[in-house]
Amino acid sequence: MSALGLAHLTALELSPPELAREAASAGFGAIGLRVHPAMAGGVAYPIRTGSWAQRELRTILASEGVRLNEIEFIQLTPSLDIASFAPLLEAGAELGASAVTVSGDDADRLRLTATFAALCDLAGGFGLRVDLEFMRWRVVGTLAQAEAIVRQAGRPNGAMLVDALHLSRSGGVPGDLAAVPGELLRAAQLCDAAPTQPQTDTDAITEAREGRLPPGEGALPLAALLRALPSDAALSVELPMRGLDARARIATAYSATRRLLDSLQPREAPATSRSMSRPTTQGPVRA
């Protein structure tokens, strides 16, 4: 049973030490860190091996009892210099990260697959998994497209991250995960959303970055998603919301998700786990 994690986008205005402290105070057992911007000019908090900031963060993570789940966010673009990310991957691995999250942003699928494979090779040297996240406005916009890239790359540390919002907004449903091998489904992000699909990609981007709802308070089929995931998949909450300060956002993210998981536990426990290779009827919903 993995600790419930907090994605950095929930409170991107907080530095890594601040995020770790606030996450621990709310009840989270893990965090993700935005160490590279998800877009040109975006917010990020780079880390470097041996720096004072890295040593401070390692101490805070240990003292707060919070682990680092993943680092993000690398866009796989046509001109990406894979080798330049070695210091960032090394620093993340030294802090305990198990994965780095990436997006597919190259229309040349063969080159994109080769880039993903090369990053997997580099990350593997630091013991890291590479999770490809699909979003409808990016080149890799659907579950099927992400799975094709990961399969064709053929790297043992290549996998996918499934965001509940992005699955829905790309036309997917939890049942689509049934045909995906468990070893490719290594992480998921939870939130909820309104029942109405955004009309444009611009609307979808706005919703993803500031219009999500707390888990259990919208129309997304989160119970079905949890049932479809492997029981050992890393689970986190991504809840950027307007109108709440960072502390309130984080507290809301934890309490809402905790209520959702607790509501599923007694009734659906026999059906909420899935092995790496095939469905099973054993195991509880993750805490």
Summary of the structure (lengths in Angstrom):
residues: 287
radius of gyration: 17.6
end to end distance: 6.6
largest distance: 49.9
contacts: 986
relative contact order: 0.14
helix: 44%
strand: 17%
